[in-house]
């Protein structure tokens, strides 16, 4: 393929974990005097890391403790509701068989990301899994992109990020590589196009077909 390295966002891209995420916010926020949020409110908040998302609901002084409560509860329920997105396993298997280097590139807590990827069998197809806390940086910081590409011995020109949000688009472009997005997560096709995603697809099977078609041209 034209690409040699594929970085993949996790939540909203490879897996649907929004029920788990919503449950964790419903558990956490009432303990800080806030109403349990709706699913729509949570979906609108996530994307820039847990601290940033929590800032949509709580003042700064409450966030450190809220993060602890949220993560502790998330650890308890992590695998109860999470499920692979349609086409996720097939996409990873096809890319892995093609000899590409695959890595998860997420703002989810690194330990949680690795547990989730073990669950549906993603891990054996991945070269690495980078999450929040694994480095001093999170998406969309360019330092994270430089660090990950360095570890993977990858070049920006032959790297692609597959994601579902403007944060993914910004992260990719900050790192000097392209971002193809799916609308299975937090944002619509129009929002992703406004964010300047290089291509936008309805789902992973459509994205996979486009990757294979591009390779055959």
N, C-alpha and C positions, 0 to 999 in steps of 0.2 A: 504494500500500500504506500501511498504518498506520505502517510504518517507512520512514524516508528514508535511514538510514545503516545498513549491515550491516558489522560487524567480524567477521573470520573467523580463528580459530586455524588453524595450518598442520598440524603433525604430528598424526596421528590424526584429523584433521577433514577437511582438504582433500586431504592426501596420506598415503600409507603409506610412511614413511621408516624404519621400525623395523629393517629389515635393515641399513641404512647406520649407524644409531645403534649397533646392537649390535656391528657390525664395528669401529666406532671405539673402543668400550670394550674389546673383546677385544684390539685392538692396543695400547691405552694402558696398561691396568692391570698386565699382566705386567712392563712396564718399571719399575714401582714396587713390585715384589715381591708383587703380589696376583694371585690366580688369575683367569683369563678368566671373566667373569660369564656366566650363562645369559641367554637372552632374557627370561625371566620376571623375573629380578633387575633387568635394565635397565628394563623396562617399569614396574616398581614404583618405580624411582628417579626417573624423568623427570617433568617437569611444572612445576617451579618455577625453571627456568633451569639452565644447564649447571653453574655453580658449586655450586648447591644439590644437584643430582643427583650430582656428583662427591663431595660430602661424605658420601654413603651408602657410599662405598668407600674413601676415603683420608682421612688426618688433614689438618688445615688447612694445615700447612706444606708439604705436597706438592701441594696443589691448583693453585697458580698454574702450576707447570711442567707438570702433567698437563693443564691446560686448553690449553696451547700445543701439546702433542703431539696431543691429541685433535682440535683444530681443524685443525692442519696435515694430519693424515691424512684428516679429513672432507672437506677441500677437494679432496683427490686423488680420492676415490671418490664424491663427492656425488651424481652423477647416474646411477651405475651400477645402482642397485636401486630408486630412488624411483619411485613410480607414483601417479597420481591416484586418489583414492577413487572408487568407483562413484557416479555422479551429480554429481560435483564440477563438471565443465565445464558440464553442463546447468543446474545451480543458478546458477552465476555468469552464464551467458548470459541466463537468464530474469530475474534480478535486474538485470543491467546494462541489458537491453532495457526494463525497467520504469522506468528512470531513477534507480535508487537509487545512492548513493555506496557503493562497496565498497572495503574495505581489509583487508589481512592484518594481524593483531594477534597476534604470536607472541613467545615467549621464545627462539626460535632466533636464532642470529647473523644480523644483518640482511643481510649480504652473501650468506650461504648461502640465506636465505629468498628473496631476489630471484633468485638463480640457479635455485632450484627452481621458482619461479613462472614463469620464462621457459620452462622445459623443456616443460610440457604446454600452454602458451598461456594461462596465467592472467593474465599481466601486462597484456595489452591490455584486460582487463575490469576492472582495478583502478584506483582513484584513487590509492592509496598502499599502501606495504608497510612496516610498522613492526616491527623486530626488535631483539634485544638489541644494545646498542652504539650504536643510532641516537639514543638519548636517555639521560639519566642514570638512567632508571627501567626496571623490568621489571614484568610482571604478577605480583602483583595490586595493585601500588602505585597509589593513586588519582591521583597526579601524572601517571602515564602516560595514564590515561583522560582527564584534563582537558586534557593537551597534545594528544592525538590529536583529541578532539572540537573543540578550538579550531582546529586546522589544517584540519579537514574542515568547519568552520562547521556543526557538528552540535549537536543538543540531546539530552540524555539520554532524554527522553520518547519520542523517535522513533528511538532507536538500539537495535540488537539485536546481541549477541555470540553467534556460533555457535561452540561449542567441544566439548571431550570430557573435561574434567577439573574437579575442584573448584577448581583454580586459576583456571580460566576463569570459573566461577560467582562466586568471590570478586572477581575483577577487575571483572566487570560490575557487581556490586552495589556495590562500592567506588566505581564511577564513576556510579552512579545509574541504570543501565539494565538491561534484562533479559538473561538468558542462556538460550538453548535449546541443549541438548546432544545429541550422538550417542554411541552406545556402540561406535563403531568404533575407539576409541583405547585409553586406559589404564584406564578405569573402567567398572564395571557400572551398569545402570539403578538398582539400589538405592543404590549409593554416590553417584550423582549426585543422586538424590532426597534423600538424607540431607544432601548439601551445599546443598540448596535451589535446585537448578536450576529455572527457571521451567517448562520442559517438557523431556521426554527422548524421544528417538526412536532406533529401531534403526539408522537410516542416513540419509544425505542425501536420497534420494528421498522417504522418509517425511516428513522435515522440510519439504522443498519443498512437498509436497502440503498439509501443514498451513498453511504460509504462504499459499499460494494460496487455500485454503479460508477462512481467516480474512479475507482481503482481500475475498472475495465475500459475506461475511455482512452 
